[in-house]
Amino acid sequence: MHCKILGIPVQDGAGRMGCEMGPSALRTAGLVAALTDLGHEVSDLGTVTPAPPQPLIHDNTALRALPEIVAWTTAIAEAAYMASGEGMPIFLGGDHSISAGSVSGVARRAAEMGRPLFVLWLDAHPDFHTLETTASGNLHGVSLAYACGQKGFEGYFPKLAAPVDPRHVCTFGLRSVDPAERQALAAAGVTVHDMRAIDEHGVASLLRTFLERVAAANGLLHVSLDVDFLDPSFAPAVGTTVPGGATFREAHLAMEMLHDSGLVSSLDVVELNPFLDERGRTATLLVDLTASLMGRRIMDRPTRSH
C-alpha cells in the first residue's frame, strides 16, 4: 500500500501545551521505517500549514482558540481530501481537533467515489460537543460532532461537503462522557461501546460486528486513534488521562482485526504529548500499533529493552 504521512502539529484545541511535538515524536520513533519494513511505499508529505486566522466571536465565552482551530480545520480538510485520492493517508497529530479536518476531508472523497464513510473512534471521550455545549471550551472536544454535521457550527467552521452519517460512527473505549454528549450521541444514533461493554463482551465481538456493517455497505473506514484510548499506565503521554483504558493486548487485537478486514482507508494518530512521555514509550507504542494495523503480526513483533 502507498502510505501518505501528514504532520499536523496542532495544540490549540487541547488544554495543555505539547501536542505540537507529536508528529516529530512519531517520526523519531520510527514510523516510516516500520511501514517500509512491512513492504509499504511511504511518502512523507510534510507538515500542514493553516492560513492566518480570521476574527470570530461566539456567544459561548468559554471557547478557546476558535479562529485558530477554524483555520486549521480548513487547511487540514483540503490536505486530507488531496491525500486521499490514492493510497492511505496517515494523519499525525496534534490534538484531536485535527479530526474535524481529516474526517471531513476524507468524507468528501468518499462521497465523490459513491461510497459511505464509516468512522471508528478509539477514544476515552466521544468529542461530540458543539460550540454551544462545551463547558471547557477546548475544541478537541467538538471534532466528531462537527464532522457528523451536528448543528451549531454554521457560520464558524467550514461548510461540510459531505457530513458523515452518525449511524456510521462507532465510538469505542469511552469512559468519560459529559451529559450533553450522552444525549447527543443517543439522538444522533452513534454506536457507543464504552469500556464496560468491552469488559463484558470483548474487543473481538464488538469490533467484528461493526466491521461487518462496514463491509456490507461497501464502505470506507477512517480510524481515529487517540492516545487516551489506551490505559495511562503504559501510555502516559497524553494530557487527558482517564484510568481504565484499553490494555496493550486489547489495542493490538483491535489493530490486527482492522488490518485483517481490509477496510481501513485512512488513519488519525492523535493527542500524543511527548512532553509527558517516559523515554518515548508512548510514541513507540503508537508506532507499533500503527504497524499492527498495517500488517505486522503478533509473532513478528520486535523485542525491546526499556
N, C-alpha and C positions, 0 to 999 in steps of 0.2 A: 504494500500500500504506500501511497505517497502522503507522508505526514507533513503538514504545514504548521510550523510553530509561530505563534504571535505573542510577543510580550506585551502585557497591558498593565503598567505599573501604577494602578490607581490605589490611593489610600484615603481619598476624600470621603468615601462612603462609610468608613468604619469609625469607631470611637477611639482607636489607638493608632499611633503612627507606626510605620514599619512595613506594611504590606507592599509598598512600592518596591521593596527589595526582593519580593517573592520570585519574579521571573528570573532574576540573576541567580538566585539561590538554586532554583530548579535546573537551570543550565549548568551551574557549577557542580551540582550533584550528579551530573552525567546523563541527563535526559536524552540528548542527541545520540550518545554512544549506545545507550540501552536500546533505543529504537533501531539504530543501524545494525546492531548485533543480531536483532531479530529478522533482519533482511528487508526492512523498510527503507524506502528512499525518504530522506528528510531534507526539507527546505526550511531554514530559519528566516522568516520574513521580517525579523527585526521587531521594532517597537512601534505600537500605535501611538500617534500623537494627536491630541484634540486641538480644535481651533480655540482661539481666546474665548472665554465665557462671556455671555451677554447678561446684562442685569435682569433678574427675575425676582418678583415679590409674591409671596404666598401668605394666605391668612394664618397658616399654621406657623407660628413664630419659632417653634422648636426645630424646624428643618435646618439642616446644616449643609452647606456647600451645594445648594440646589443648582446654581448656574454652572458650577464646575462639573457636576455629575451629568447634567443635561448635555454639556459639550462633549464629555467623554462618551456618553451613550450614542450620540450622533456619529462620532468617529468610529467607534467600535462596530456599530451596526453595519456601516459601509464596508469596513475591513473584513468583517465576518462574511458578508454577502459575497465579496470578491474572492475570498479564500475558499469558500465552499463550492466553487464552480466545478472543481475536480479535486480528488484526494480528500484527506481528512484533516480539517483544521483542529489544532490543539491550542486553546487559549490559556495563557499563563497569567494568572492574577498575582497581585492585586486583590482587592476585596471583592465581595460577591456582587457589588454593584455592576461589575463588568458584564454580568449575565443579562442585564437589561438590553445591552447591545448585542452580545453574542447570540442569544436566543432569538431576538427579533431579526437579526441578520440572516441566520440560517433558516428561520421560518419563511422569510421572503423567498429564499432559494428553493425551499421545498415546495412552496405554493406554485412557483413557476414550473417545477417539474411535475406538478399534478399529484404530489404525494403528501399525506398528512405528516406533520412533525409531532413526535412524542417526546416528552422530557422526563428523564429520571433525575430527581432532585435529591442527592445524597447529602443530608444536612441535618444538624440538630434543630434548625429553625426553618420554617416554611418561606420566610421572606415574602409574605403575602399581605403586607400592609399597603395602604395607599398613602398619598401625600397628606390626606386628612387624618388618617387613623394612627400614624406613627407618633408615639409619645417621645421616643428617644431622639427622633429627628435624623438618625443615621440612615442614609439612603441605601445601604446594602440590604436593608430590610424591606425594600419595595420592588426589587428587580423581577421576581417571578410574577407578582400581581400585574406589573406593567406589561410584561411580555404576553400575558394572557388577556390583555385588553380590558382589565378592570377599570371602573370609572374613576375620574378624578385626576387623570394625568393630562387631559386635553388642555392645550394652550401652554403647556410646560415642556413635557417630553416630546420627542419626535412622533409624528403620526405613524402608526403601525401599518406597514404594507400588508401584513398577514398575521393577525393575532393568533396565538396558539390556543386551541380549544382546551379549556381547563380539564375537560374529561379525558384528555390525552396526557395528563400530567400525573406522575406518581411521586409523592414525597416519601422518602424512605429514611428511617432512622430518627424521626422527630422526637424531641424530648424537652423542647422549650417553645411553647406556642402561646401567644397573647390571646385574650378573649376575642378581640376584634378579628384576629386572623382565623381563629377557630370557626367563627360564624361565617366568614367569607369563604373559607375552604369548603365548608359544607354546602353553602348556597351555590358555589360555582361547580361543584361536582368533581373536585380534585380527589384522586385516590390517596388516602393517607395511611401510611404504615409507620406507626411510632415504634419506639423500642420495645414497648410491651408486646405489640403484635409480633415483632421479630423474636422476642423471647418465647412466645407461645407457639409460633408456627415455623420459625426458622427462616433464614435468608432464602434458601433454595425454593421453598414452596411459594412464597410471596413474590419473589422476583420472576420465577418461571411463569406464573400466571400473567404478570404484566407483559413479559416478553412475548407470550403467545398472542396477546391482544395486538401488539405492535406488528407482529408478523402477519396476522390475519388481515390487517388493514393495509398491508404493503407500505408500512410507514417507515420513515427515517427516525433515528433515535439520537437525541442530544443528551449527553450525560454531563451533569454539573456536580463536581466533587468538591465539597467544602471540607477543609481540614477538620472542622469540629463534628463531622460525621463520625470521626474516629474518637475513641476514648482518649482523653488527655494524658492518661498515664504513659502512653507510648507515642503520642503525637502532641507535644506540649506547645508547639509554635503557632498558637492562634490566640487572638485577643478575646474570643468569645467562648471560653471553655465551659462545657457542660458535662458533668460526670455521667457515666453510664453509657458511653457511646459504643460503636461497633468495635469488636475485637480485631486483632491482626488477622486471624483466620477468616472471620466473617467478611472483612473487607476484601481479602484476596479471593474468597469464593465468589463474591459479587462480581469482581473484575473478570474472573475466569469464565463465569457464566455469560457475562456480556460479550466477551470475545467469541465464545462458542456460538452465540446467537447469530453472529454476522450482521447485526442490525445497527451497530453504533456508527454514526456518520460524523460526529463532532463531539468535542470534549472540552469542558472547563476544569481547570485545577486552581482553586481559589482560597484566599484567606491565609495563605502561608505568611507568617510574620517571622523572618529569620532572627530578628532582634530577641525573640522569646525562645529560640530553639536551643537545644543542647547538643553541641558538636555536630550540627547538621543532621541529626537523626530523623527529624520530621521531613525535611527535604528529601532525604534518601528514601524514606518510606514512600513518599508520594511518587518518586521516580519508579520505585519497584511496583507500586500499584498500577501506574500507567503502563509499565511493561507487561504486567499480567493482563490488562485489558487488551493489549496489542499482541498477545500471543505467547508470552512466557508461561511455561507450565510449572507446576509446583516442584517437579523433580529437577527443573533447570535453574532453580533459584540459587544465587551465589551465597557462599558463607562469608559472613563479615565479622570482624572483631571490633567491638566497641569499647 
